[in-house]
Amino acid sequence: VRAIGNNGGEKRRGIPVVKQKGPPQAKSRRKIYLGREGYCNMPVYDGAILGAHARLDGPALIEQPTTSILILAGQDASVDDYGNIIVTACTR
C-alpha cells in the first residue's frame, strides 16, 4: 500500500499530546503472520498511550481502539506533537 498526499505539515491542527517519557514499553509480544516471511514474534504497543516524539523500530504492531498499525522490518514509526503516527522507511 502506498499513500501520497498533503498531510498539512506545520499547518496541521489538533490537540497536542503529552511528550513521551522514556522509551515506549511494549504491552505484550505476539506472533504475526507475514506471508512468505512466515511468523514474526514482535512487540505490541498501546497506541493510545504513546506520547509525542515516541519512536519505534519495526517490526512492531501498534494497537489503537479503531485500528492496528503494522510496522515492518526496515520501517520506523514516530508520533508527532498531535498524536499522528508517521511510518517511514529507515534510511540507516
Buried (B, 14 or more C-beta within 10 A) or exposed (E): EEEEEEEEEEEEEEEEBEEBEEEBEBEEEBEBEBEEEEEBEBBBBBBEEBBBEBEBBBBBBBBBEEEEBBBBEEBBBBBBBEBBBEBEEEEE
